[in-house]
Amino acid sequence: MHLLIIEDNADIIANLYSYLEPLGYKLDVARSGKAGVLAATTSAHDAIVLDLSLPAMDGIEVCRQLRQQYQLTTPILMLTARDTEQDKVTGFAVGADDYLVKPYSLAELDARLKALVRRARNEHV
């Protein structure tokens, strides 16, 4: 599975690499919102893991642009510390397919990503 991780925290990026790469994931990283939009619109990915607190453009605006301006249908999982009900509602309203709050289980993240990609490909278990 080919993922785009849009995240600016180096520790989180390293943690995702150390867990997901041995499982066979290919990972691309963008460290700002603007870089994330560029990466998402110029290269194909199976799913996008998107933080909300990003430099240059926050994750809400990234998601909004990818869905509205670029009509991107790639599954987006928001992975963020923003944990209020309104944060989650806003995330889904701008086009997120899933929302996972930090701290999170890497095994759960893996399972959610696999489920999102299965649904996007219309595959069954």
VMD Tcl script that builds the backbone (N, CA, C; Angstrom):
set m [mol new atoms 375]
animate dup $m
set s [atomselect $m all]
$s set {name element resname resid chain x y z} {
  {N N MET 1 A 0.850 -1.177 0.000}
  {CA C MET 1 A 0.000 0.000 0.000}
  {C C MET 1 A 0.895 1.239 0.000}
  {N N HIS 2 A 0.545 2.193 -0.841}
  {CA C HIS 2 A 1.322 3.429 -0.981}
  {C C HIS 2 A 0.586 4.557 -0.266}
  {N N LEU 3 A 1.212 5.090 0.791}
  {CA C LEU 3 A 0.593 6.139 1.605}
  {C C LEU 3 A 1.309 7.463 1.445}
  {N N LEU 4 A 0.535 8.532 1.543}
  {CA C LEU 4 A 1.086 9.869 1.703}
  {C C LEU 4 A 0.810 10.289 3.136}
  {N N ILE 5 A 1.859 10.621 3.867}
  {CA C ILE 5 A 1.723 11.114 5.233}
  {C C ILE 5 A 1.973 12.618 5.190}
  {N N ILE 6 A 0.976 13.391 5.589}
  {CA C ILE 6 A 1.125 14.841 5.655}
  {C C ILE 6 A 1.194 15.187 7.143}
  {N N GLU 7 A 2.410 15.379 7.619}
  {CA C GLU 7 A 2.688 15.514 9.054}
  {C C GLU 7 A 3.992 16.281 9.215}
  {N N ASP 8 A 4.057 17.202 10.172}
  {CA C ASP 8 A 5.282 17.973 10.376}
  {C C ASP 8 A 6.114 17.511 11.567}
  {N N ASN 9 A 5.601 16.622 12.383}
  {CA C ASN 9 A 6.313 16.166 13.570}
  {C C ASN 9 A 7.241 14.998 13.212}
  {N N ALA 10 A 8.550 15.236 13.317}
  {CA C ALA 10 A 9.538 14.232 12.917}
  {C C ALA 10 A 9.420 12.945 13.732}
  {N N ASP 11 A 9.086 13.036 15.015}
  {CA C ASP 11 A 8.958 11.836 15.848}
  {C C ASP 11 A 7.785 10.972 15.383}
  {N N ILE 12 A 6.685 11.596 15.041}
  {CA C ILE 12 A 5.520 10.841 14.564}
  {C C ILE 12 A 5.833 10.203 13.213}
  {N N ILE 13 A 6.489 10.953 12.337}
  {CA C ILE 13 A 6.874 10.403 11.035}
  {C C ILE 13 A 7.766 9.178 11.225}
  {N N ALA 14 A 8.779 9.291 12.086}
  {CA C ALA 14 A 9.693 8.174 12.337}
  {C C ALA 14 A 8.943 6.974 12.908}
  {N N ASN 15 A 7.998 7.223 13.803}
  {CA C ASN 15 A 7.198 6.159 14.399}
  {C C ASN 15 A 6.361 5.445 13.331}
  {N N LEU 16 A 5.750 6.214 12.436}
  {CA C LEU 16 A 4.952 5.617 11.364}
  {C C LEU 16 A 5.824 4.789 10.424}
  {N N TYR 17 A 6.990 5.321 10.067}
  {CA C TYR 17 A 7.912 4.564 9.217}
  {C C TYR 17 A 8.321 3.257 9.873}
  {N N SER 18 A 8.712 3.317 11.157}
  {CA C SER 18 A 9.219 2.118 11.819}
  {C C SER 18 A 8.151 1.039 11.966}
  {N N TYR 19 A 6.889 1.439 12.034}
  {CA C TYR 19 A 5.817 0.450 12.167}
  {C C TYR 19 A 5.295 -0.007 10.800}
  {N N LEU 20 A 5.051 0.932 9.897}
  {CA C LEU 20 A 4.359 0.602 8.652}
  {C C LEU 20 A 5.261 0.022 7.562}
  {N N GLU 21 A 6.497 0.485 7.461}
  {CA C GLU 21 A 7.382 -0.043 6.408}
  {C C GLU 21 A 7.599 -1.555 6.511}
  {N N PRO 22 A 7.861 -2.104 7.698}
  {CA C PRO 22 A 8.026 -3.560 7.780}
  {C C PRO 22 A 6.760 -4.338 7.399}
  {N N LEU 23 A 5.604 -3.670 7.442}
  {CA C LEU 23 A 4.356 -4.307 7.031}
  {C C LEU 23 A 4.156 -4.233 5.519}
  {N N GLY 24 A 5.092 -3.602 4.813}
  {CA C GLY 24 A 5.021 -3.540 3.360}
  {C C GLY 24 A 4.501 -2.238 2.788}
  {N N TYR 25 A 4.245 -1.262 3.634}
  {CA C TYR 25 A 3.780 0.035 3.156}
  {C C TYR 25 A 4.923 0.789 2.478}
  {N N LYS 26 A 4.597 1.504 1.405}
  {CA C LYS 26 A 5.520 2.469 0.805}
  {C C LYS 26 A 5.022 3.838 1.252}
  {N N LEU 27 A 5.917 4.640 1.828}
  {CA C LEU 27 A 5.499 5.909 2.425}
  {C C LEU 27 A 6.155 7.100 1.750}
  {N N ASP 28 A 5.350 8.108 1.461}
  {CA C ASP 28 A 5.826 9.425 1.048}
  {C C ASP 28 A 5.429 10.390 2.153}
  {N N VAL 29 A 6.245 11.425 2.370}
  {CA C VAL 29 A 5.968 12.384 3.433}
  {C C VAL 29 A 5.981 13.794 2.883}
  {N N ALA 30 A 5.026 14.582 3.336}
  {CA C ALA 30 A 5.003 16.025 3.117}
  {C C ALA 30 A 4.920 16.658 4.498}
  {N N ARG 31 A 5.731 17.683 4.750}
  {CA C ARG 31 A 5.830 18.263 6.095}
  {C C ARG 31 A 5.088 19.579 6.259}
  {N N SER 32 A 4.321 19.966 5.253}
  {CA C SER 32 A 3.492 21.170 5.373}
  {C C SER 32 A 2.223 20.951 4.577}
  {N N GLY 33 A 1.226 21.788 4.837}
  {CA C GLY 33 A -0.024 21.657 4.113}
  {C C GLY 33 A 0.139 21.865 2.618}
  {N N LYS 34 A 0.883 22.897 2.246}
  {CA C LYS 34 A 1.092 23.180 0.819}
  {C C LYS 34 A 1.832 22.038 0.129}
  {N N ALA 35 A 2.866 21.515 0.782}
  {CA C ALA 35 A 3.606 20.385 0.221}
  {C C ALA 35 A 2.707 19.155 0.120}
  {N N GLY 36 A 1.806 18.993 1.071}
  {CA C GLY 36 A 0.871 17.872 1.042}
  {C C GLY 36 A -0.087 17.938 -0.135}
  {N N VAL 37 A -0.621 19.121 -0.399}
  {CA C VAL 37 A -1.516 19.286 -1.554}
  {C C VAL 37 A -0.756 18.960 -2.835}
  {N N LEU 38 A 0.455 19.466 -2.959}
  {CA C LEU 38 A 1.264 19.210 -4.145}
  {C C LEU 38 A 1.532 17.714 -4.315}
  {N N ALA 39 A 1.943 17.052 -3.240}
  {CA C ALA 39 A 2.242 15.617 -3.312}
  {C C ALA 39 A 0.997 14.802 -3.637}
  {N N ALA 40 A -0.124 15.163 -3.047}
  {CA C ALA 40 A -1.369 14.417 -3.265}
  {C C ALA 40 A -1.894 14.574 -4.685}
  {N N THR 41 A -1.608 15.704 -5.306}
  {CA C THR 41 A -2.161 15.976 -6.634}
  {C C THR 41 A -1.196 15.652 -7.774}
  {N N THR 42 A 0.035 15.282 -7.444}
  {CA C THR 42 A 1.001 14.975 -8.503}
  {C C THR 42 A 1.468 13.525 -8.487}
  {N N SER 43 A 1.043 12.746 -7.511}
  {CA C SER 43 A 1.427 11.345 -7.416}
  {C C SER 43 A 0.260 10.549 -6.841}
  {N N ALA 44 A 0.075 9.331 -7.340}
  {CA C ALA 44 A -1.041 8.491 -6.874}
  {C C ALA 44 A -0.681 7.792 -5.563}
  {N N HIS 45 A -1.635 7.794 -4.634}
  {CA C HIS 45 A -1.483 7.105 -3.351}
  {C C HIS 45 A -2.753 6.305 -3.084}
  {N N ASP 46 A -2.612 5.245 -2.303}
  {CA C ASP 46 A -3.781 4.453 -1.914}
  {C C ASP 46 A -4.577 5.133 -0.815}
  {N N ALA 47 A -3.892 5.898 0.032}
  {CA C ALA 47 A -4.546 6.622 1.124}
  {C C ALA 47 A -3.635 7.746 1.588}
  {N N ILE 48 A -4.242 8.703 2.296}
  {CA C ILE 48 A -3.521 9.842 2.844}
  {C C ILE 48 A -3.765 9.881 4.348}
  {N N VAL 49 A -2.685 10.024 5.112}
  {CA C VAL 49 A -2.763 10.236 6.563}
  {C C VAL 49 A -2.460 11.714 6.771}
  {N N LEU 50 A -3.414 12.446 7.332}
  {CA C LEU 50 A -3.348 13.899 7.378}
  {C C LEU 50 A -3.446 14.427 8.808}
  {N N ASP 51 A -2.418 15.160 9.229}
  {CA C ASP 51 A -2.458 15.867 10.505}
  {C C ASP 51 A -3.217 17.172 10.283}
  {N N LEU 52 A -3.788 17.733 11.334}
  {CA C LEU 52 A -4.512 18.993 11.192}
  {C C LEU 52 A -3.648 20.204 11.502}
  {N N SER 53 A -2.710 20.081 12.418}
  {CA C SER 53 A -1.861 21.216 12.807}
  {C C SER 53 A -0.595 21.204 11.967}
  {N N LEU 54 A -0.647 21.919 10.856}
  {CA C LEU 54 A 0.458 21.938 9.907}
  {C C LEU 54 A 0.896 23.365 9.621}
  {N N PRO 55 A 2.173 23.548 9.270}
  {CA C PRO 55 A 2.604 24.878 8.842}
  {C C PRO 55 A 2.109 25.182 7.421}
  {N N ALA 56 A 1.973 26.451 7.137}
  {CA C ALA 56 A 1.618 26.974 5.810}
  {C C ALA 56 A 0.126 26.830 5.479}
  {N N MET 57 A -0.489 25.731 5.851}
  {CA C MET 57 A -1.913 25.509 5.590}
  {C C MET 57 A -2.357 24.373 6.500}
  {N N ASP 58 A -3.428 24.564 7.272}
  {CA C ASP 58 A -3.825 23.497 8.198}
  {C C ASP 58 A -4.499 22.343 7.456}
  {N N GLY 59 A -4.626 21.222 8.157}
  {CA C GLY 59 A -5.176 20.014 7.554}
  {C C GLY 59 A -6.607 20.142 7.080}
  {N N ILE 60 A -7.393 20.973 7.734}
  {CA C ILE 60 A -8.773 21.190 7.297}
  {C C ILE 60 A -8.770 21.808 5.900}
  {N N GLU 61 A -7.941 22.821 5.691}
  {CA C GLU 61 A -7.858 23.466 4.385}
  {C C GLU 61 A -7.252 22.526 3.347}
  {N N VAL 62 A -6.275 21.719 3.735}
  {CA C VAL 62 A -5.701 20.729 2.821}
  {C C VAL 62 A -6.799 19.794 2.328}
  {N N CYS 63 A -7.557 19.244 3.254}
  {CA C CYS 63 A -8.625 18.313 2.902}
  {C C CYS 63 A -9.676 18.998 2.027}
  {N N ARG 64 A -10.060 20.200 2.398}
  {CA C ARG 64 A -11.054 20.947 1.618}
  {C C ARG 64 A -10.576 21.133 0.178}
  {N N GLN 65 A -9.332 21.553 0.017}
  {CA C GLN 65 A -8.814 21.763 -1.335}
  {C C GLN 65 A -8.735 20.467 -2.132}
  {N N LEU 66 A -8.249 19.401 -1.490}
  {CA C LEU 66 A -8.136 18.125 -2.198}
  {C C LEU 66 A -9.493 17.631 -2.675}
  {N N ARG 67 A -10.510 17.810 -1.857}
  {CA C ARG 67 A -11.844 17.328 -2.231}
  {C C ARG 67 A -12.561 18.275 -3.195}
  {N N GLN 68 A -12.555 19.568 -2.910}
  {CA C GLN 68 A -13.349 20.507 -3.703}
  {C C GLN 68 A -12.616 20.989 -4.946}
  {N N GLN 69 A -11.424 21.483 -4.780}
  {CA C GLN 69 A -10.695 22.067 -5.902}
  {C C GLN 69 A -10.138 21.006 -6.843}
  {N N TYR 70 A -9.561 19.936 -6.274}
  {CA C TYR 70 A -8.902 18.913 -7.093}
  {C C TYR 70 A -9.755 17.669 -7.317}
  {N N GLN 71 A -10.904 17.570 -6.648}
  {CA C GLN 71 A -11.804 16.426 -6.798}
  {C C GLN 71 A -11.095 15.091 -6.536}
  {N N LEU 72 A -10.149 15.095 -5.605}
  {CA C LEU 72 A -9.385 13.895 -5.278}
  {C C LEU 72 A -10.250 12.932 -4.476}
  {N N THR 73 A -10.268 11.680 -4.871}
  {CA C THR 73 A -11.097 10.682 -4.192}
  {C C THR 73 A -10.286 9.733 -3.306}
  {N N THR 74 A -8.986 9.926 -3.235}
  {CA C THR 74 A -8.132 9.093 -2.385}
  {C C THR 74 A -8.635 9.150 -0.944}
  {N N PRO 75 A -8.759 7.999 -0.268}
  {CA C PRO 75 A -9.198 8.017 1.132}
  {C C PRO 75 A -8.261 8.850 2.007}
  {N N ILE 76 A -8.856 9.659 2.889}
  {CA C ILE 76 A -8.098 10.503 3.803}
  {C C ILE 76 A -8.455 10.133 5.237}
  {N N LEU 77 A -7.419 9.792 6.015}
  {CA C LEU 77 A -7.578 9.536 7.438}
  {C C LEU 77 A -6.909 10.684 8.177}
  {N N MET 78 A -7.684 11.428 8.945}
  {CA C MET 78 A -7.128 12.508 9.764}
  {C C MET 78 A -6.574 11.896 11.043}
  {N N LEU 79 A -5.304 12.197 11.315}
  {CA C LEU 79 A -4.605 11.687 12.492}
  {C C LEU 79 A -4.140 12.911 13.265}
  {N N THR 80 A -4.810 13.205 14.375}
  {CA C THR 80 A -4.618 14.505 15.009}
  {C C THR 80 A -4.841 14.462 16.513}
  {N N ALA 81 A -4.331 15.465 17.179}
  {CA C ALA 81 A -4.573 15.618 18.615}
  {C C ALA 81 A -5.882 16.350 18.881}
  {N N ARG 82 A -6.460 16.954 17.869}
  {CA C ARG 82 A -7.733 17.672 18.043}
  {C C ARG 82 A -8.843 16.646 18.264}
  {N N ASP 83 A -9.411 16.677 19.468}
  {CA C ASP 83 A -10.284 15.565 19.860}
  {C C ASP 83 A -11.713 15.949 20.231}
  {N N THR 84 A -12.116 17.183 19.976}
  {CA C THR 84 A -13.489 17.536 20.331}
  {C C THR 84 A -14.457 17.001 19.282}
  {N N GLU 85 A -15.700 16.889 19.680}
  {CA C GLU 85 A -16.724 16.457 18.737}
  {C C GLU 85 A -16.777 17.398 17.535}
  {N N GLN 86 A -16.673 18.701 17.771}
  {CA C GLN 86 A -16.725 19.661 16.666}
  {C C GLN 86 A -15.532 19.497 15.719}
  {N N ASP 87 A -14.354 19.193 16.262}
  {CA C ASP 87 A -13.194 18.935 15.405}
  {C C ASP 87 A -13.481 17.764 14.461}
  {N N LYS 88 A -14.036 16.701 15.019}
  {CA C LYS 88 A -14.334 15.511 14.216}
  {C C LYS 88 A -15.404 15.809 13.172}
  {N N VAL 89 A -16.455 16.504 13.570}
  {CA C VAL 89 A -17.532 16.857 12.647}
  {C C VAL 89 A -16.981 17.717 11.509}
  {N N THR 90 A -16.144 18.679 11.833}
  {CA C THR 90 A -15.541 19.530 10.808}
  {C C THR 90 A -14.678 18.705 9.861}
  {N N GLY 91 A -13.886 17.800 10.401}
  {CA C GLY 91 A -13.042 16.933 9.571}
  {C C GLY 91 A -13.851 16.136 8.570}
  {N N PHE 92 A -14.919 15.527 9.046}
  {CA C PHE 92 A -15.773 14.757 8.136}
  {C C PHE 92 A -16.490 15.670 7.136}
  {N N ALA 93 A -16.873 16.856 7.577}
  {CA C ALA 93 A -17.595 17.790 6.702}
  {C C ALA 93 A -16.742 18.258 5.521}
  {N N VAL 94 A -15.435 18.362 5.719}
  {CA C VAL 94 A -14.582 18.808 4.611}
  {C C VAL 94 A -14.075 17.651 3.752}
  {N N GLY 95 A -14.415 16.413 4.133}
  {CA C GLY 95 A -14.113 15.295 3.249}
  {C C GLY 95 A -13.272 14.171 3.807}
  {N N ALA 96 A -12.955 14.185 5.095}
  {CA C ALA 96 A -12.204 13.065 5.670}
  {C C ALA 96 A -13.049 11.796 5.629}
  {N N ASP 97 A -12.381 10.675 5.431}
  {CA C ASP 97 A -13.065 9.378 5.434}
  {C C ASP 97 A -12.996 8.711 6.799}
  {N N ASP 98 A -12.001 9.092 7.594}
  {CA C ASP 98 A -11.848 8.541 8.936}
  {C C ASP 98 A -11.104 9.570 9.773}
  {N N TYR 99 A -11.172 9.413 11.087}
  {CA C TYR 99 A -10.599 10.388 12.020}
  {C C TYR 99 A -10.090 9.613 13.219}
  {N N LEU 100 A -8.797 9.708 13.485}
  {CA C LEU 100 A -8.185 8.995 14.598}
  {C C LEU 100 A -7.434 9.997 15.465}
  {N N VAL 101 A -7.686 9.953 16.763}
  {CA C VAL 101 A -7.132 10.935 17.694}
  {C C VAL 101 A -5.836 10.409 18.316}
  {N N LYS 102 A -4.838 11.294 18.407}
  {CA C LYS 102 A -3.577 11.005 19.091}
  {C C LYS 102 A -3.804 11.098 20.595}
  {N N PRO 103 A -3.191 10.263 21.400}
  {CA C PRO 103 A -2.372 9.123 21.022}
  {C C PRO 103 A -3.237 8.000 20.451}
  {N N TYR 104 A -2.648 7.204 19.619}
  {CA C TYR 104 A -3.389 6.179 18.882}
  {C C TYR 104 A -2.589 4.886 18.898}
  {N N SER 105 A -3.254 3.826 18.579}
  {CA C SER 105 A -2.617 2.520 18.446}
  {C C SER 105 A -2.175 2.353 16.993}
  {N N LEU 106 A -0.929 1.979 16.788}
  {CA C LEU 106 A -0.439 1.752 15.428}
  {C C LEU 106 A -1.159 0.579 14.768}
  {N N ALA 107 A -1.505 -0.432 15.539}
  {CA C ALA 107 A -2.251 -1.569 14.989}
  {C C ALA 107 A -3.630 -1.114 14.518}
  {N N GLU 108 A -4.277 -0.240 15.282}
  {CA C GLU 108 A -5.583 0.282 14.873}
  {C C GLU 108 A -5.441 1.153 13.622}
  {N N LEU 109 A -4.408 1.971 13.564}
  {CA C LEU 109 A -4.176 2.787 12.371}
  {C C LEU 109 A -4.021 1.897 11.146}
  {N N ASP 110 A -3.226 0.856 11.253}
  {CA C ASP 110 A -3.036 -0.098 10.161}
  {C C ASP 110 A -4.374 -0.702 9.731}
  {N N ALA 111 A -5.171 -1.137 10.685}
  {CA C ALA 111 A -6.465 -1.751 10.378}
  {C C ALA 111 A -7.405 -0.758 9.692}
  {N N ARG 112 A -7.426 0.479 10.170}
  {CA C ARG 112 A -8.292 1.499 9.567}
  {C C ARG 112 A -7.855 1.823 8.137}
  {N N LEU 113 A -6.548 1.924 7.921}
  {CA C LEU 113 A -6.050 2.197 6.571}
  {C C LEU 113 A -6.419 1.072 5.609}
  {N N LYS 114 A -6.239 -0.150 6.052}
  {CA C LYS 114 A -6.601 -1.296 5.198}
  {C C LYS 114 A -8.094 -1.292 4.883}
  {N N ALA 115 A -8.926 -0.968 5.866}
  {CA C ALA 115 A -10.374 -0.923 5.640}
  {C C ALA 115 A -10.736 0.194 4.661}
  {N N LEU 116 A -10.118 1.367 4.810}
  {CA C LEU 116 A -10.396 2.480 3.895}
  {C C LEU 116 A -10.045 2.117 2.457}
  {N N VAL 117 A -8.892 1.508 2.278}
  {CA C VAL 117 A -8.451 1.154 0.928}
  {C C VAL 117 A -9.331 0.043 0.350}
  {N N ARG 118 A -9.714 -0.923 1.173}
  {CA C ARG 118 A -10.639 -1.975 0.692}
  {C C ARG 118 A -11.935 -1.364 0.182}
  {N N ARG 119 A -12.486 -0.431 0.966}
  {CA C ARG 119 A -13.741 0.212 0.557}
  {C C ARG 119 A -13.563 1.013 -0.728}
  {N N ALA 120 A -12.448 1.739 -0.829}
  {CA C ALA 120 A -12.192 2.552 -2.021}
  {C C ALA 120 A -12.043 1.672 -3.262}
  {N N ARG 121 A -11.515 0.494 -3.081}
  {CA C ARG 121 A -11.324 -0.434 -4.208}
  {C C ARG 121 A -12.526 -1.356 -4.400}
  {N N ASN 122 A -13.522 -1.194 -3.536}
  {CA C ASN 122 A -14.718 -2.040 -3.560}
  {C C ASN 122 A -14.364 -3.518 -3.413}
  {N N GLU 123 A -13.403 -3.787 -2.523}
  {CA C GLU 123 A -12.980 -5.153 -2.231}
  {C C GLU 123 A -13.662 -5.648 -0.977}
  {N N HIS 124 A -13.732 -6.958 -0.853}
  {CA C HIS 124 A -14.337 -7.565 0.333}
  {C C HIS 124 A -13.295 -8.441 1.019}
  {N N VAL 125 A -13.457 -8.655 2.297}
  {CA C VAL 125 A -12.510 -9.477 3.053}
  {C C VAL 125 A -12.596 -10.904 2.625}
}
mol reanalyze $m
mol bondsrecalc $m
mol representation Tube
mol addrep $m
